[in-house]
Amino acid sequence: MIASLWFCLRILVAWVLALIVLGVLWSNLFGGPGAVFVLLVVGLLVLAAINTASHLRRVKLVAGRLDHDSLSSRQQRRIELPLDAGQAFALVESVVAGLPRVMDIESSPGSLQVRARIARADSYNTRPPSRWNPLAWLAVKRDRVSATVTPGEGTSSVALLFEPDAGAWVDLLLADEGSNRENADAMSRALGQRVAEQRRDERESAARTEAEKELSVARLNLLHAQVEPHFLYNTLANAQVLTRTDPERAERMLGHLIQYLRSSLPGIDQSLSTLGQELERVQAYLEILRIRMGERLAVQVDVPEALRDVALPSMALQTLVENAIKHGLEPKSGGGTIWLLAREADGQVHITVADDGRGFGGSSSGTGIGLKNLRERLRLTCGPEAAFALVSNFPSGAAATLTLPHKGALPPELPHAS
């Protein structure tokens, strides 16, 4: 109430002083004040009172209260945005451009400032003030908005100023009927909504990524569930036969099977492993196959000790070896050789599983799902720096190569499967 009375008194005093000056000028030009001048004074005071009352009512509707800050025709806001300076500036610029009746936008990315003018409309019918309204002759037709972004550490501060597009004199005689207050609230809401939408999109993206990781873990467990029973069944069936015909080979096969299980079981619920762990499992797997296939399978391993700590998706090497055996060497009548190679170059490690089997020219019963899952798990676990390539080997067979970042370049491990 006190703020409203003070506001009305200030407007009244300003008009009285302005009319006194007008009366002096009138006397000098036309002689003493007459009836015309009195009617002019009364009319101006009535219109000023109407403008003041309209301003009070409009501000009460917009702000819900009447105090010094809400009644002022010049509004200031300071908003903290959880964005860097470039992102905050782009967001502020787009919000300013989206304000109703905005015009003359001046954007300066170098100084992180945005300025614009906003055409003022009648608060009740969204039309410009009537030309027959005497106050419209002096009324301000536009408002100004100025936004300055101040960079911080991980956040940015935005200073907003909303004011009439005129000098300070207009604050003494005419009120803006809450237009700048309305513009300030509109921009504050828009900035808050944009930041909330961005955070929601980030949460949804994180949720999708987490779902992809969980799906990758589920597929890995499915791969274990598909591979282990068949492999164990075939190995035990072969060992059972060999116990009657060749006990020594049966003992060696069971020994390699124990080694295979020992290296497999501790990490069966993990999505990341190391080259050393994968190589230990694969070598045990290949030794079992060598007992089964005899001289039809030869194995050559060339992996430097310094590269055995390189992280890679669990079962990745096993998948490539099984693919080489199943589609390359087993269909070949004379069998062949499988190579396991690892080299480092330019901060990346290249792991190759090659064979001299039938290659891409032979018929295959595979569906390609295993390699497709491997590519997806490689992308999720090792990021965009990782790659997978499958090419023909010379003079026959195929070569599959994993390209991985070396040490410390990997993202956090995927969640364990429950």
N, C-alpha and C positions, 0 to 999 in steps of 0.2 A: 504493500500500500504506500509506504513512504517513498519507494523508488518511483512509483507511478505518479505521485503528487509532485515529486521533484522534477520528473521528466516534463509533466504538463506545465509547471511553473517556468521551467527553462524555455520551453517553446513560446509561452505567452510573453515573457520578458523580451525575448529576441524579436518577436513580432511588434511589440509596443515600441521598442527602440527603432526598428526599421520604419514603422509608420510615422514616428516623430521626425525622422530624417526626411521621409517622403513629404510630410506636412511642411517642413521648412522649405524644401524645394518647390512645393506647390505654391506657397505664399510668394516666393520670389518670382515665380513665373506667371501666376494667375491672380495674385492678390490673396486676400484672406481666404481661409478654407470655407467653402460653401456647402450646399446640400449635396452636390455631386461627390465632393471629397468625403463627406461623412458617410454616404452610401457605399462608396468604395472601401472605406475603412471597415465599416460593419461587414460588408461582404467578404473581405479578405479574412477578418477575424473568425467569421462563421466557417469559412472553408478550412482555415487552419485548425479550428476546433474539430471539425469533421475528420480531417486528416489525422489528427492526434488520436481521436477516439477510435478511428479505424485501425491505426497502428497498434494501440493497446489491445484491442479485441483480437487482431490477427496474431500478435505475438503470444497472447494467452492461448490461442488455439494451437499454434505451432510448437511452442516451448513448454506449455503447461504451467508456466509461472511468469511473474512479472518482477524482475529484478534488474539491476544496473546492466549486467552482461547481456541478458536476453533482450532488453529494450534498445540496446545500442544498434545503430545502423551499420556499424563496422564490427565484424565478427572475426575472431582468430581461433584457430585450432592447431594443436600439435599432436601428431599421431606417430606412434612407433610401429614400424613394419618389420617383421622378421625376415627381411630380404636384404641382399646387397644393394649398393647404390644404383647399379645399372638396372636391376630388376624393379626396384622401387620406383625409379624414374619412369620406366616404361609403363608400370601400373598406374602411376599418377597421371601420366599423359593420356592414357586411354580413358581413365575415369573423367578427366576434365572434358575430353572430346565428347563424352556421352551425356554431359549435362544438357537439360532442355534449353533451347534457344541460344546455344553457345555460338560465338562468332569470333573472328579475329584472333585465332589461337597463335601464340608465339612460343615456340619450343626451342630450348637451348640445352642440348645434352651435355655440352662442355661445362656449363656452369650449373647444371642440374636444376634449371628453373623452367617453369611453365607459366605463361600468363594468357588470359583470355578475357573477353567481354561477354556478358550475358544480357540479352535484351530483357528489359523488365516488362512484365505483363500485369494486367489487372488481376488481383488476387482471387477474384471470384468468377470471372468469365474468360480468363486467359487471353483477353484482347488488349492491345495497347490502349493507354488512356485516351479518352475522347478529346478531340481538338477543341470542343466547346467547353471543356473544363478549364476555368481560369488558372487553377493550380498546375494544369498540364503544361501551361506555357513556361512555367519555371521548373516543372518537375524534371527529375533526372530520368532519362530514357533507358539507361543501361547501368549495369553493375559490373564490377571487376573482380576477378579471382586471380590470386597469385599463389603459386606453390613452389617451395624451395626444399630440395632433398639434401639432408646432411648425412654423409656416410658415417657409419660406426663399425664396431667389431661384430660382424655377423648380422647386424641390424641397421636400419636407417631411420632417421627422424625426418618427418615431413611437416614443415610449417606452412599453414594455409591462412590466407588473408582474404576476406570477402568484404567489399566496401562499395559505396556508390561511385559511379564513374564521374566524379565531380570534386570540387574543392571542399575544404572543411566547413565552409559557410553553410552548405546544405544541411549539415547536422543540426544547425541552430534553428532553421526555419521549417524544414520538411522532414518527415519520417518516411522510411522506406516500406512501411506496412509489413515488416517481417520478411522481406524478400531475401535479404542477405542471410538472415538466420535460417531460412528455409534452404538456401543454397548450401550453407555450411553443413546442415544436418544431412542433406542429400548426399553430399560428397563423402562425409564420414561414414554413412551407411554403405555407400558403394565400395569404399576401400575395405571396410570390414567384411563385406560379402565376398569380394574378390579374393582376399587373403584366406577366408574360410573355404572357398571353393578350391583354391590351390592346395590347401592342406588336406582337404578331402580327397583330391585327386592323388596326392602323394601317398596318403594312407591306402587308397585303393590299389595303387601301383605296388606298394610294398606288400599288400595282402596277396596280390596276384603273383608276385615273385615268390612269396613264401609258399603259396599253393603249388607253384611250379616245382619248387625245391622238394616239397613233401611228395609230389607226384614222382619226381625223380627217384626219391628214396624208395617209394612203393614199387616202382619199376625195377630198381636194383634188387629188392627183396624177391620180386617175382622171377628175376633172372636167376637168382640163387635157387629158388624153389624149382625152377625148370631144369637147371643144369645139374645140381647136386644129386638128385635121386637117380637120374639116368647114368651119370658117371659112376656113382657108388655102386649101383646095381651091376653094371658091366664089369667094373673092376673086381668086385667080390665074386661074380660068377666066373671070371677068368682065373682068379686066385684059387677058387674051389677046384677047378679042373686041373690047374697046375700042381696042386698038392698031391694029386695022384700020379701025375706024369713027370713033373719036374719040380720037386719040393724046393730046390734052391732058388729057382726063378719065382716061385710062389712067395717065398720069404722076402725076396727083394721087392716084389710088387707090393706086399703088405707094408714093408718098411717105407717105401715111397708114399703109399697111401696115408700112413700115419703122419709123415712129414707134411703132406698136402693138407690134411685136416688140421694139423697144429698151426700152420700158417694161415689157414682160412678162418677158423672159428673165432679167434679173438676180434677180428675186424668185420665180421659178417653183417653187423648192423651199422656200419659206418659208410659214408659216401666218399671219403677221401682216404687214400692210402699213400705209400711211398713206392718209388720204383724198386727199392730193395725188397720190400715186402711182396710186391706183385711178382718180382722175378723169382723169389724163393718159391712161391706157390706155383708159378708156371713151370719152373724147372722140375718140381716134383710131379706135376701133371704130365709133362713130356716124358719123364723117365718111365712112368707107368705105361704111356702109349708106346714107348720104344720096346718095352717088354712084350706088349701085345702085337705090335707091327713088325718087330724084329728088325732086320736090315733094311726094310722099306722106309724107315724113318731115321734121318740123321739130323742132329741139332748142333748149331754153332752159336755161341753166345759171346758178344763183345760189348760189355757194359762197364765203363770205368767206375772204379770204386767211389770217386768224387761225386758221381751223379746219382748214387743210390738213395739220396735223401730228397730227390725231386718229388714233389707231390703230384698226384694224378688221380682221376676217379677210380674208385675201387672196382676191380674186375675188368678194367679197361684192357689191360694187357691180355688177360685170360680170354676176353671176347675176341681179340684179334687173332690169338693163337688158335682158338677153336675154329674160327672162320677159315684160317689157312689150312688147317687139318681137314675139316669137313668138305670144303669146296675145292681145295687145291690138291692135296696129297693123297687122301683116301681114294678118290675116284681114279687116280693115276695108277696104272697097272704096276709100274716099278717103284712107286713111292717117290721119295725125294728128300730134299733138305729144307729145313726151316731155320731162318736166321733171326736172332734177336740182337739189335744194334742200338747204341745210344751215343749221341755226339752233342757237344755244346758249341754254339756259335752266336755271337752278338747278343749275349744275355738270354738266349733261348736254348732249350734242350729239344732235340729231335730224336724221338724213339721210333724205331722202324721194326716191324715184323714182316719179313719177306719169305717167300717160298718159290720153288721152281716147279710148281704143280701145273694143273691144267689151265689156270688163269681165267680170263674173261671169255675165252672161246668155248669152254666146255659148258654143258648143261648144268644147271644148278636148281636144287629144290628149295633154296633159301628164299625168304620173304624180304630180307633187308631190314627187318625190324630191329635186330640187334645192333647194326651199325647206326641206324637212325636214332635209337635210344642213346648210343654212345656219343653221338654228336651233340645231342641235347644236354646230356649230363656234363659233357666237356664244357659247353657254353655256360651252364649254371655254376659249375664248381670252379672253373679256371678263368672265366671272364672272356672278354673279346680278344685278348692277346693269344688265346689258344686256338689251334686249328687242327683239322684232320684231313688227310688226303689219301686216296686209294688209287694207285696207278699200276700199269702193267710192269712186270719185272722182265729183265732181259737175261737170257733169251726166251724164258717162259715163266709162267706164274704171275704172282701179284705182290705188290709191296704196299703196306699200310703204314702211314707215318703220323704220329702224334707230335704236334709242336706245342711246347709248354713253356711258360715263364719259369726262370730258374730262381728258386729260393725267395722267400719274403714277398713275392709279387702276387701271391694268391689271395683271393678273398677269404673271409672266415668260412670255416667248414660248414657244410650243410647239417641240419638237425639230424640226430640219430633217429632211426625208426624205432617205434615202441614195440 
